[in-house]
Amino acid sequence: MAAPPAPSRGRHPLIPMLFTVAVCTWNRCASLERMLQTLAAADRSGLDLEVLVVDNGSSDDTARVVQAAASMLPIRIVTEPERGVANARNTAVREARGDVIVWTDDDVLVDRDWLQAHARAVARWPGAGFYGGAIRPLFAYDPPDWMTANWQRISGVYGARDLGQMPFLFDDRCLPYSGNLVVHTHIMRRYPFDPRLGPRGTGRLGGEETPVLRAMIADRIRGWWVPDAAVQHLVPAERMTLSYLGQIYASRGAARRLDDGSAHIPGVRPWIWAMAQQAERAYRASRAVDPPEIWLPLFLRVCVARGRMR
């Protein structure tokens, strides 16, 4: 692979910093290519920028896609063979050359003003440690009724985050998502991601950024909601199924078991099993007669209980 071009060195009128756009990826070369195309089309005028792709052991054409993007972007690729997005993120933090890390995902489309909006936010609130923007779903087809009827409940599963049109300070109950998150690099390096969390290949355990951001807030590091820094998150057809949703909630049940220590408490497993059976009966009865806003929460309860049994 040819040597990557040097980071662009313009002079932004608001903030003379180097921004590292960090993207962790695993076997998603098609969506990564589309994401990089939107990034290349974004307004980068005056920005010092590098794009860092962390390949988490892909076996597809990821390397070729990054090489092709080098004609459009100041991009480089590093490899993290240890599977897991948290491991890939920690590698990105170590490798980032920028003063600020701009996190996004390989399955988003960035708005044209995305980078400029974050640059304005960093200039407006220089005392903050992190900034988060909107993530809006882009569905493969019209969502099914069970999805639209329960969207407020399940939107986080699909990476959606839209907290309104006014800036505000985050707290530990309301946080941005890693698909559209900016953190000052010197702060990011003090808060590593937990490798036990986040997707690992085909695993579904997510939310690796949440404890990191909560730790920052506990240490009095402020974060701002940036409503005009937006991306679209692609939601493919295979994720618009009850099977996929159930996998996510089962992973949450498994994470809860780890968090509360119930995996090591005698007698808890039979209790969880009984709870799962009761929830299963309630779900099946409701599914036959009730609208989706009634039966879907019961279905999710079943999935969480199954996850806690793992």
Secondary structure as UniProt FT lines:
FT   STRAND          18..25
FT   HELIX           29..41
FT   TURN            45..46
FT   STRAND          48..55
FT   HELIX           62..69
FT   TURN            70..72
FT   STRAND          75..79
FT   HELIX           85..95
FT   STRAND          100..105
FT   TURN            106..107
FT   STRAND          108..110
FT   TURN            112..113
FT   HELIX           114..124
FT   TURN            126..127
FT   STRAND          130..139
FT   HELIX           145..149
FT   HELIX           151..154
FT   HELIX           155..158
FT   TURN            172..173
FT   TURN            178..179
FT   STRAND          180..184
FT   HELIX           185..188
FT   TURN            189..190
FT   TURN            195..196
FT   TURN            201..202
FT   HELIX           209..218
FT   TURN            219..220
FT   STRAND          223..235
FT   HELIX           237..239
FT   HELIX           242..260
FT   HELIX           262..264
FT   TURN            266..267
FT   HELIX           268..289
FT   HELIX           292..309
//
